[in-house]
């Protein structure tokens, strides 16, 4: 799942991350640009562990400032002391809990600013992917807390 669904989008890709690597932000920044809006899946081995989106549209058609790149490097989750964690720490904690060290991130741009480009709102595509996962597994991916 995920990469097959991403075949509908011309701009897509994937990258590998090795847990403990201090270059998460540099890796993300080298692959995804600030303005790209779309969806992503995180996989550990063959298991999809997270489905997310970058890019929220407001009622007036304007976009929030968090596209794919910012979403992938933004802070998320809380540590034991209630402090927010970097995405790198969040991922490394999950990988450690799973006894794994490698993560694959697959992504696709689902909304292009070009007037002739594709216009699938990221939240819509994220919802479809989560629904498909739920239909098969009767639950969300293990890192998705709720939807």
C-alpha positions in Angstrom: 0.0 0.0 0.0 1.0 3.7 -0.3 3.4 3.6 -3.2 0.7 2.0 -5.4 -1.7 4.7 -4.5 1.0 7.3 -5.1 1.3 6.2 -8.8 -1.5 8.7 -9.6 0.8 11.5 -8.8 3.7 12.6 -11.0 5.8 14.1 -8.1 6.5 11.3 -5.6 9.4 9.5 -4.0 10.8 7.7 -1.0 13.8 7.8 1.2 15.4 5.6 3.9 16.2 6.6 7.4 18.5 4.7 9.8 17.4 5.2 13.4 19.9 7.2 15.5 21.1 9.1 12.5 21.4 12.8 13.4 20.6 13.9 9.8 16.8 13.5 9.8 16.2 17.2 9.0 18.9 17.4 6.4 17.6 14.2 4.8 14.0 15.5 4.6 15.1 18.9 3.3 17.2 17.2 0.5 14.1 15.3 -0.7 11.0 17.4 -0.1 10.6 21.2 -0.6 8.8 23.7 1.6 5.9 24.4 -0.7 4.9 20.8 -1.6 1.6 19.7 -0.3 0.7 16.1 -0.1 0.7 12.8 1.9 3.3 10.4 3.2 3.5 6.9 4.7 6.1 5.7 7.1 7.0 2.0 6.9 9.1 -0.3 9.0 9.8 -3.3 6.9 6.5 -4.2 5.2 4.4 -2.6 8.0 2.9 0.8 7.4 3.3 2.4 10.8 2.1 6.0 10.0 0.0 7.8 7.4 0.1 11.6 7.4 -0.3 14.8 5.4 1.4 18.1 4.9 -0.7 21.0 3.8 -4.0 22.3 5.2 -6.4 24.4 3.1 -8.5 27.1 4.7 -12.1 28.0 3.8 -10.9 30.9 1.6 -8.6 28.7 -0.4 -5.4 29.8 1.2 -2.9 27.3 2.6 -1.4 27.0 6.1 2.4 27.2 6.4 3.0 23.5 7.1 3.6 21.6 3.8 5.2 18.1 3.5 8.7 19.3 4.5 7.7 21.2 7.6 5.3 18.4 8.7 8.1 15.9 8.4 10.5 17.9 10.5 8.1 19.5 13.0 8.0 18.6 16.6 5.5 15.9 17.7 4.5 13.9 20.7 5.6 14.5 24.3 8.4 13.0 26.3 8.0 11.6 29.8 8.4 15.2 31.2 5.7 16.6 28.9 8.2 18.4 26.6 7.6 18.2 22.9 9.9 15.9 20.9 11.6 16.4 17.6 10.4 14.1 14.9 13.8 12.4 14.9 13.5 11.6 18.6 9.8 10.5 18.1 10.8 8.2 15.3 13.8 6.8 17.1 11.7 6.1 20.2 9.1 4.2 18.1 11.8 2.3 16.3 13.5 1.3 19.6 10.1 0.1 21.0 9.7 -2.1 17.9 13.3 -3.4 18.1 14.0 -1.9 14.6 16.5 0.6 13.2 15.3 1.5 9.7 12.3 3.4 8.4 11.1 4.1 4.8 9.2 7.3 4.1 7.1 7.3 0.9 5.6 10.6 -0.2 3.5 12.2 -3.0 2.5 15.7 -3.9 -1.2 15.6 -4.2 -1.9 19.3 -4.7 0.1 21.5 -7.1 0.0 25.3 -7.3 0.1 25.2 -11.1 -3.4 26.0 -12.4 -3.2 22.9 -14.6 -1.8 20.7 -11.9 -3.4 18.0 -9.8 -5.7 19.3 -7.0 -6.3 16.6 -4.5 -6.5 18.1 -1.0 -4.0 16.3 1.2 -6.5 15.7 4.0 -8.8 13.9 1.5 -6.0 11.6 0.3 -4.8 11.0 3.8 -8.4 10.0 4.8 -8.7 7.6 1.8 -5.4 6.0 2.7 -6.3 5.6 6.4 -9.7 4.2 5.4 -8.1 1.7 3.1 -5.7 0.6 5.9 -8.6 0.4 8.3 -10.7 -1.7 5.9 -7.9 -4.3 5.7 -6.6 -4.2 9.3 -9.6 -3.0 11.4 -7.3 -0.5 13.1 -5.1 2.5 12.3 -1.4 2.2 11.7 0.4 1.8 15.1 1.9 5.3 15.1 -1.4 7.0 14.2 -3.1 7.7 17.5 -6.4 8.8 16.2 -8.2 10.1 13.1 
